[in-house]
Amino acid sequence: MRKQLKAGNLNVLYQDGFLRYIQWGDHEVIRMINHAVRDHNWGTVPMQISKEKVIIKDKSFQITYQGKFLTNDIDFDLECTIVGSKKSEISFSYRGMAKSRFRKNRIGFTVMHPIAPCAGHPVTITDTEGGETRTEFPRRISAHQPFKNISKMVWFVGQGGKAFLSFEGDVFETEDQRNWTDASFKTYCTPLDLPFPVQLKEGDLVEQKVVLKFETREALERVDKPIVFKTYNELIEFPNIGAVMELPGNGEKLIQGIKDIGLDYVRIDFPLDHPLDSALTKIALAQQLKLGVELCVFTDQHDFVDQLTVYKDQLKSVKTMVLFGDSYKTTPAFITDQVPQVRELFPKTEVFAGTDAFFTELNREPVDGRHVSGVSYSINPQVHAFDDLSLIETLEAQAYTVESAKQLFPGKKIRISPVSFHMRWNPNATDSGDGLRKPTGGKDPRQYSFFGACWFLISLKYLAESKVDAITYFETTGENGWIKNGIDPEEGIQRSPIYYFWQELNGFKKAKIRRIKSEQPLLVDAIVFEQEQRKICLVVNWSKKDLTVKLPAGFVPKRFTDKAHEKLGILMWGKWKGNPGTVFEVLPQSITLFEKS
């Protein structure tokens, strides 16, 4: 269920048991209040809602429902009550009971604070003993929890608003979710300093409550006006774009399809401590297709340079080498110390270090960057949440990670490798004996959807505007790829909508990127390319309604009618409602091309 509600001066979206986008006028107060059951490997257990009841009155509401978390050995039930009052107060409480014996890492509430209005701004923390600390939300991505032992939080919102947040039933602390490209600070229970996993017995109870109080001298309503886009003077080089190489079998059409993507390079994993037959076959295919190679070397051997020497001839096409430890979250010092020897062996190859996991790991355990050309880390948008709105929220946060990486490693290049929709492996799994980089086997149907293509486009916007050196997007083939075996009688392969977007942009690979900022990027966002005298702006409307946008002067909408766009079906290129001047209405869940000559 999805409902837009009011609690006094606050507007709030209720969706599927949680509260999102609590706002005072145009000022965002809280991004989300939710609760979660996290298993012993930090997996988020889905909730089934029943007996949901929503009562809406004048500037107030009451919601009740029952939730069930059931997977593997986990069986957990809860009853929730959410009350929004005319006094601009929202309380969210629940009583949960374990129906089975299971291990958990966390059960309870989380509160997401939006980055833009909070980062660098004051907040007062009251601890569980009643002591107060005046501090601020961190500007740079905090590697560790900036606030601990929390019972209350107080901060200012906009000009004249003040938020009071209190917690009952557990001890809370705050982490910087930009580490995982979530665009929020998250205040959660139970402190990570306590041992986990924790064994729950059948009949164990969990009871918690979160209360938000908001004070202001005036009521603000959202003003229905055009969403303004602002461009900046600096032009930015287009980054190199690659994909993780997957072997396409004997499919000639798939091999040709890889070539037709128009990639600058392919990523090939090279696990020195394991059989290399597959990796060497991929390198040979990359050479056949005349694609550059980003070679990701994984090893725990101190004599790895000698091992690389054996394969010197096969690796002559390698443009970039990224060095990782096979059982380390970030590149260990014994590897980075030998980068000068690697450079002697491969003088035309750039050498990087970093992590094959999240930026978090690099932020918490920075590598020695003295000898490397730069650092690399991966991105996926589904570490904590999986719905479309949450994936949209992660896009702006991708740029935050690049900004912080440049502060950690000044003057060094930044590579993002790879970007994937699903989590490839879990660096924080607690199961013993599984090995560090055990694949999750995950896949996401959005890889072959219009939404996925829009997500790719705006991800490219934020990472390109951040001046990264290269971005490895997805896999070449398969369920997580650009193309896969399909039922098309003419081609025999299925191309992702991401592929068709990229084909449109291929003519702009030598173009420059001009930074453009939306007033409301969670509703509508854009990317601008400029090449010689031609300039294009692609506007993505994420919302389910018409939106009025105001673009910089000179951009006019264009239409497409060619076959490629017809194949996408729901892809609405060039659809808009005409308005004079620089103001246009773009259709719901669409992408519109604007051009300026």
N, C-alpha and C positions, 0 to 999 in steps of 0.2 A: 504494500500500500504506500502511496505517495500523497502527502497533503501539505499545502502551504498554510502555516498557522501564525497566530499572533499571541504574544504574551506581553501585554502592556505596550511599551515602546519597541519591543523586539519582534522582528520577523524571523521565522524559523521554518526550515523544511524538515518534515518528518518523512523518513523513507525506510521501509523494511526494518522497523524496530529501533532505529537510531535517529538522532537529531543532527542535521547538517546546516551549515551556513547560517548561523545565528547572527543577525545583523541589526544594527541601529542605523536606519536610513541606508546610506551607501557604505557605512563603516562595518567591516566584518569584525565581530567580537570573538566568536568561536567557530572554528572550521567544522568540528564534529564532536559529539559526545556519543560514545558507543561502549560496548563491552565485548569481551572476547574470552574464549577458551583456547589456550595455546597448549598443545601436547608436549611431550618430552623432547621433541625435536624442533620446537617452535612452530610447528604446523598450526594453522588457524582452522579450527573445526567449524564447519558451517552450521548456522542456526535455522531450525524449522519453527515458524511462528504459527500459533493457533489461538483461538478465542480472542482475536484482536478487536478492540473496541475503542473508537475515537469519538469523543464528545467535544464539539466546538461551540463556544459561546463568544460573546462580545469581548475581543482582545484577551481571551483565555481559552484553555483547553485542558482535557484530561484524556490520557491514553493508558489502557491496560492491555497486556497480552501475556501469553505463556510461551516460553521458548524451550526448545529441546535440542541438545547437542549429542549426536549419536554417530559414532564412527569407531571401528575396530573395538577396543576394550572400553572406550569412553562412552558413558551414559550419564548425562547431567541435565537436570531440569531446573527452570527458574520461572519466577513470576515477576513481571516488571510493572511499575507504575510511573508515569511521567505526567507532571502537573505544571502547566504554565499559567501564571496569574496576571491580573491586571496591574499588579505592582512591579511588572518587569522582572519577575522571579520565575526560575524554572528549576524544579527538583526532579531527579531521575534516580529511582531506587529499585533494588531488586533483592529477592531472597531465592537463593539457589541451593539445590541439594544433589549430592552425588548418588546416583542410582546403581553404581557399580564401583569396583575397586580399580583405580587407574592412576597413572603418573601424569602430573601437569607441571608446566613451567610457569604458567600464569593463568589466573581466572579473575576477571574483574573489569572495572571501568577504565577507559582511557579518554582523555580530553585532548583534542588537537587544536593548537593555537596557530593561526595563520602567520606566515613568515613576514610578509611585507609590512603589515602594521605593527609587528612586535619586535623584529630584530633591531637591536641597538636601543630599545626603549625601556624605561624603568619598570620594575616590578618589585613588589614587596612580598617576601615569602615568610609565612608564619610556620614554625616547625611544630612537631608534636608535643614539645614541652612549653609552647607558648612564646618562644623567643622570635623576634622579628629581624629580618635581614633585608636591607634595601640594596638591590642589585639591578641588573638589566638582562634582557634576553640577548644572547650572543649574536654579534654580527657575523663573524666568521664561523664556519661549521665547527661546532664543538665536538671533539673526539669522544669526550666522556660526559656524563650527566652534569649539566650546569647547576641544577637545583636538586637537593635531596631532602628526605625526611619532612615532607610537606603535609601540612593540614589545611592551610589556606593560602590563596594567592590574590593579590590586588594589583590592578594596572589600569592605566588611563586609555580611553578609546576616543580617537578623533579630538575635537575641540569641545570639551564639556561632558564627556561620558566617562564613567568609572565602573569597572567590573570587579565583582567579588566572587571568588570561587572557593568552595569548601568541600572537604572530603570526609567521609565517615566509613569505618569498617576495615580499613587497612592503612598502611603507610604508603605514600605516593612519592614519586620522584619524576624528574623531567629529562628527556633525552632529545637530541637534535636529529630529527628524522631526515634532514637533508642528506645525512650520511648514506641513506638508501634511496635518495631522490624522491622522498615524500616531502611535499612543500609545507611542513608543519613542525612545530615543537610538540612533542607528545608527553603529557603528564599521565603517568600510569601507576598501577600497583603491581606487584610487590617489588621491593628493592632488589636489584640484581646482586647486591652484596650478600644476600641470603642464599643458602645452598639451593640448587635445583638440579633435577626434577624433584618434586614433592609428591609423596604417595598420599592419595585420598582414599578413604574407606567408604563403603556404602553407608549412606546416612549422614555423612559430613555436610555441614551447612556453610554457605558463604552469603553474607549479607552486607551490602554496601549502599552508599547514597552519595550523590553529587548534587550540590546546589549552586546555581548561578544567580546572583543578584546584580541588577544593573541600575545605576543611579544617573540621572541627567535632569537638567532643568527644562529641557525642551523635547518635544516629540519630532522625530525626523521621518519623513516618508521618502521612499525612493522616487527620484524624479525621472519621468519617462522622457529621455532625451537621447540623441544619437551617441553611440559609443565612439569615442574619438581615438584615432590612431595617430601617433607621432613618429616621424622618422628622424634619423640623426645623420650628421654629415659624413662620418667615417665610412669608407668602403672596405670590406673585409674579403680576403681571399677565400675562394671555395675550397673546402677541405677535400682530401682524398677519401674516396668511398670504397669500401670492400665488403666482403661477406665471408663467413666461415665455409671453407670448402668441404662439401660432402660428395662422396663418390656416387655418380648417377647410374652405376651399373653399366649395362651395355646399351642403354638408351641413347641413340645418336641424336634424337630430337632434344633430349635433356642436355646433352653435351653442347649442342648448338645453342640451346636456350641459355646456358651459362654464359656463353660467349656474347649472346645478344643483350644480356643485362646491361653491359656497358660499365663494368666495374674497373677500378684502378688496380685492385689487387685482391687476393684471397688470403684468408688466414688459414694456416695449416699447423695443427698441434704436432709437436715433435717430442714425444716422451722418451728420452734417452734411456731410461731405466726399464723400458718395456719394448716389445717387438715393434719394429718401425716399417713393416711392409706396407701397411695402409698409407702411412705418411709419405713414403717415397713414391707410391703410385700417384698420390695427389699432387706432389711436386712435379712429376713428369707430365700430368694432365695440365697443370698450370702453365708449364713451359710450352706445351702444344697450343694452348689457347692464348699464349703471349700475354699472360697476366702476371703482374708483380706478385711477390710472395711476402706475407708477414709470417715469419716462422716463430712460433711460440714454443720455446725449448723448456721442457720440464725435467728437472733432475735433482737428485740429492747427492750426487757423486762429486767429490772434491776434484777429481781428475777429468771433469766433463769437457775441458778444452781438448784433451787428447782424444776423447770420444768424438767430438765434432770434427777433428782432423780427418778421421776415417771417411767422413761423408763430404769432404770439401768440394769434390767435383760435382756431386749431386746438388749442392747448395749454392752453386755459383749464381743462380738467378735470384737469390734471396735479397730483397731490397732492405728489409727491416727484420731484426731479430729481437724478440722479447724474451728475457731470461726469467724463469720462475723456479722456485723450489718445488719438488714433487709433493712434499708433505708439509709445506710451509704456506701460511696464508699470504705472506709478502716475500719478495725475493730476499734470501738471507745474505749476510755480509760476505760469506765465503765465495758466493757467486759474483757479487758486484765487485769484489776485490780483483777478480780475474778478467774484468771487462777489457783492460788494455791488451791482454793476450788474445782475446776474441777479436778485437779490432785488428791486430796484426795478422790474424788468420783470414779475416774477411774485411779488407781495408775499404771496400766500397759499400759496406753494410752499416746502417745505423743501428745502434744497440740501445735497447730500452730495458727497464726493470719495472716492478710494480706488483700488481695483484691480479689474479684471474677471478677474484671475487669482487665484492662491492667496494666503493670508495671508502666505506667505513674502515676496512682493514688497513688501507693505505694511510688513513688519517690517524689511526691508533698505533700502527707500527710502520712509520715512514721508512722507506728504503734509503740506502746510501746513494745519493744522486751525483756524486762527484765525477764519476767516469762515464755516465750514460748520457745519451742524447736527450732522453726524456723519460716519462713514466706512463704506464698504461693501467687502466682498470676497466671493469665491465659495468653495465647498467641493465637492470630489468625493473619494471614498474610494479611488480607484484610481490614485494617482500612482506607487506603488511595487509594489503587490501586488493580486491580483485575486480570490482565493478568498474564500469566505464567512467563514472565521475572521478573515482580515485585515480584511474590511469591518466585522465586529463590533468589532474592536479600535479602529477609528478613531472610534467614537461618543463615547467619553469624552474623546478628544482634541479634539473640536469645542469643548468647553467651555474647554479650555486656550487656544485661539486667542482666544475672546471675552475671557477674563481678561487676556491680554496686550494685546489691542487697547485695553481700557479703561485699562491702565497707560500705553500709548503716547499715548492721546488722552483724558485725564481730563475727565470731565463731558460727553463727546460721546456721541451715540446710535450704536448699532452695528446695521448691516443686513447680513444674509447674503444675497447675491444673485448667482447662484442656487446652490441645492444640486442637484447632478445625480449620477447613478451613474457616468456615463462622463466622461472628460476632454473638455471642449468644444473647447479649443485648447491648444497646447503653447507656453508662454511661453519655453521653453528650447531649442526646436528650433534646430539649427545650419545647416539648409539655407538657402542664400541665395535671395532672390527670391520667397519664399513669402509674405512679409508677416507681421506680428506675430500677427494674430488669425485665421490660417487654420483653419477648422473641421476637426476630426478626422473628423467624420461618424460618431462612435462611438454605439453603443447597447448596451443590456444587457438580456437577457431577464428579469432580476430586477425590472425595472420593473413587470412584470405577474405577479409571484409573491407567494406568502405571505411568503417571506423578505423581499422588498422592502418589503412593508407593515409588517412588524415593525421593519425597519431605519428606516423613516420615523418610526414611533412613538417609538423610543428616541432618534433624532436630535432630534425635537421636544422630548423630555424634556430633553436636555442643553442645547440652545440656549435653550429657554424658561427653564429654571432659571438660566441665565446672564444673564437679563434683557436679551435683545436686543430691539430695537425692531420688527423685521420679518424674516421669512424667506421667500424666494422658492423654493418647492419645485417642481422639474421644469418641464416644459412643459405647456401646456394640453391639447394633442392630439398624437397620433402615437406612435411607438415609445418615445419618452422622456417620454410625457405621462401625464396622469390618465385619458384616454379615447382611443380610436381607433376607426376603422371596424372593425366586427366581424361575426361570422356569426350573432349572436343574431337569430332570426327576428322576435322581438317588438320589439326596440329598434333593431336595425341597427347598434349600436355596442357596443364592448367596454369595460367599466370596469375599471380596475386595482383589485386588492385594496386599494391605497392609498386609492382613492376610498371604498370601503366603510368603512374605518377612519375616515376623515375625516367621513363622514356620521354615524357613531356619536358623534364628538366635537363635531359642529356645535352640539349643544345645550349644550356647555360652552364655547363661544367667549367668553362673558362671565364665565367662571369664573376662579378663581385656580388657580395651580399651587403645590403644596406639594412642596418638595424632598425626595426620598427616595433613600437610598443603599443599594446592595446590597453585601454582603461580597465577592461574587464576580460582578461585572458581566459577565464574559466567559461565564458560565454562565447567569445569570438576572438580569433587570433589570426596572424598573417605572417607571411614571409615575402621579402622583396629581393628580386634579382635584377642586376643591371649589366648589360653587355652592349658596348658601343653606344648606339643611340636608342636602343630598345630597353624598356624597363617594364617588368611585370610584377604584380602583387597578387598573391593567392590568398584569399580570405576564407577561413574555415569557420562556419557557424556550428558550434557544438550543440546548441540548444534545440529544443523541439518547437520553437516559435520563430516567426519573422523577427529579425533584428535590424534596426536602423544604425548604419555605421557612417562615420565621417572620415573620409580618406584624405591624404594630402592632395593638394590641387593638381589637376592634370590627369589623374587616373580615370579611365572610363572602362565599363564592363565590356567583355568580349564573349562571343558565343563559339561553341564547338559543336560540330555535327559529324565528325568522322567516325569510322567503324570502331576504333579502339575504345572510344568513350561509350558507344552503344553497348559494347560487350560488358561494361561495368554495371549496366542496368540502373542501379540506384544512384550512380554517381552523377550529380547535377552540376556540371560545369557551366558557368556562364549564365545561370538563372538568377534573376533579380527582379525587383520591382523598381521601375524608374522613378527617380527623384531629381530635381534640378541641382546643378552645381556639383559639389563634392559629397553629397549625402545620398546614400543608396540603401534600399532594403534588401537584405539577403535572405534567402529562403531557409527554412529549418533544416538542420543536419545536412548541410550542403557545403560545396566549395565553389567559389566564384573567382574567375580570372579577371583581373583588371590590368589594363595596359596603358603605358604612358610613352608617347614617342617624342 
